[in-house]
Amino acid sequence: MKKEKKHRLARAAAAAAGVPVTVFADLPEISLSGGRELRVEGPCGVLLYTGQCILIDGGELRLCVRGAGLWLDFIGTQALCARGRIDSVEIERAEG
Amino acid sequence: MWRYIGGFVTLWVTDARPERFLRLCLRCGVGVRGVRRQEDGLRLSVRAGACGRLLTHAERLGIEVEVLRRQGLPFLLQRLSVRPVLAFGLPLCLLALSAASLFLWDVRVVGAEGAQARRVLEALRERGVHVGTYAEGVDAESLQNELLVALPELKWIAVNIRGSRARVHLRLRDEGPEPLPAAPADLVAERDGLITALAVFSGTAAVQVGDTVAAGDVLVYGYETDVSGVRTPVRAEAWTRARSWLSLRAQTDACVRRVHYTGERRQTLWMVFGKKLQKIWPWSRIYPSEYDTITVRESASLSLGLLREVDRTYTTVLCPYEQAGQVLYAALRARAESIGGEVCSESFSLTEGESAVTARYECECMGPIGTALEKDG
């Protein structure tokens, strides 16, 4: 609840300042380059990894990347880079 | 690059849920690279420094991990440690290669071939530029100037030094046109004199040994006569010797200034490193107001050597009347020798005026007297 409030304040501040919300809140920033590379910057982890699906844990969000020949170029505590043919990226809201 | 220097280990995770190992890595703060799913496991690489810790934790958690390959500089050094000759030989070899790149290993001449190219290479060698010369020590500009003076057949020359290669680009002078045939001319006396020797090479002699001639008199006619009496014009040539008398005059101020060395000499030593000079001794000095410097370079090669400068202090002094006369005598005698040849006898007299000294020099000379006078038409 406290986290939700903090994120709400961060969103309001970001909207007022006209900057991305990641400046004020510790949220993952997702970027997709040409359907072959996906980068997540911010706190993240890997829940599931197969050649066709990667389930990324981004705190409040979960990211499900589907495709073929997927592989993880780099995984760190603050960044992740997945490569391969990306067919879809789904965002799931974590329960609670 | 940094990854290679630090070293990295490729692991093979054969656990039923290999994601557990990825989470373990993140929990330990270790980044993972190149994660690829294969049929029966996960292949990934981590930095070498964290590998031991990760394997310990994985064993405790029951995750099956196998080391596939160790790569990078630390492992290379570890392997080389059992071969010390190779371990020391490789850096030594690299060091020798980098040191060798400071010297010239290829000196070529572009624009000339054969004997001419060899002559240029020989001239370069005489000036210390050859295979094995320290490249930085070669002053290309002064070398070009020296070669242009030393080899008159060169039109222009450029010395380019790139790394260990020296390229000497040059152009040779074009051969001049064929000289024109000599125009017919008489040989005439350029001053009054008494002929003491005459050897005619071409033309017809007009005078004999013992004859007295005035300036402008013909010594050898510019023609030759064949047996039938036909005259063919030629350029008269002869070796002549004549006794002649000269009278010269010169004037100067009553007093002249002359350099007088005080005998004080000071030496400065410089070390030469390529194109740079470093003073060795003395570090500082107060220079006199009037001095001249003699520079002597003593060097084994162009790159390294010793430079010695000797400063001689002098003063200028006003010379009295007699010394002014000595100056005039030396000047007049030199002029007489240039006109009449060897001086056989001489007389010199000085007349002192109010503000000037007048010198009169008379001499008897022995030397060549003939000069060519081309015929009109």
Contacts between the chains, C-beta under 8 A, distances in Angstrom:
chain1	res1	chain2	res2	distance
A	45	B	22	7.5
A	45	B	23	5.9
A	45	B	26	5.5
A	46	B	19	5.5
A	46	B	22	4.8
A	46	B	23	7.0
A	47	B	19	6.4
A	48	B	19	5.9
A	49	B	18	7.3
A	49	B	19	5.6
A	49	B	22	7.1
A	49	B	35	7.0
A	49	B	37	6.2
A	49	B	42	7.4
A	50	B	37	5.7
A	51	B	37	4.6
A	70	B	37	7.8
A	71	B	34	7.5
A	71	B	35	6.2
A	71	B	36	4.6
A	71	B	37	7.1
A	72	B	32	7.4
A	72	B	34	7.8
A	72	B	35	3.7
A	72	B	36	7.9
A	72	B	44	8.0
A	73	B	33	6.9
A	73	B	34	6.8
A	73	B	35	7.8
A	74	B	31	6.4
A	74	B	32	7.2
A	74	B	33	5.4
A	75	B	22	6.1
A	75	B	25	7.3
A	75	B	26	6.8
A	75	B	31	6.7
A	75	B	32	4.6
A	75	B	35	6.5
A	76	B	26	7.5
A	76	B	31	4.0
A	76	B	32	7.7
A	77	B	26	5.4
A	77	B	29	6.1
A	77	B	31	7.8
